[in-house]
Amino acid sequence: MAIQPDPTLELAIRTIVDYPKPGISFRDITTLLGDARAFRRAVDQLVQPYAGLKIDKVAGIEARGFILGGAVAHQISSGFVPIRKKGKLPHETVRIAYSLEYGIDEMEMHKDAIEPGEKVVVVDDLIATGGTAEAAIKLLQSIGAEVVAACFIIDLPDLQGAKKIEALGVPVHALMEFEGD
């Protein structure tokens, strides 16, 4: 995963120091989303590796992955699948538990959202430790999806999340990296 930094996008990201706890620099993409030019550039760059490929679905991880994933799905003419926190979907679901820094959580998706063999790209705003993305990939694979890639605006390489996803055999595409947590 070679990243060619885009200063326009990097400048559109707000950093909030010591949030949500001391020592963390939170990378806030809401400023990027609010900047029409930066948002368009980010979506165009997220889509670029998949231009001309047959991607059946884009799976967005709650919540910022919904915003980005919907835009990516639109651009590549594929369907969109929301992967949500437990208890938020009205129809029959499949679920997976995963570890968080502070405990265990669960995510789910509609059981009929993916047909076996469909090619899927997973989208979220940021990859840190990779736990959430790993769970989403395993959830999709559990119902027969072929997860062909995972893409993010931001990678925090010090936390090794992208390497965790690549170890699953899923290529990772990120638009920028920030050192530290």
Buried (B, 14 or more C-beta within 10 A) or exposed (E): EEEEEBEEBBEBBEEEEEEEEEEEBBBBBEBBBEBEEBBEBBBEBBBEBBEEEEBBBBBBBBEBBBBBBBBBBEBBEBBBBBBBEEEEBEEEBBBBEBEEEEEEBBBBBBEEBBEEEBBBBBBBBBBBBBBBBBBBBEBBBEBEBBBBBBBBBBBBBEBBBBBBBBEBEBBBBBBBBBEEB
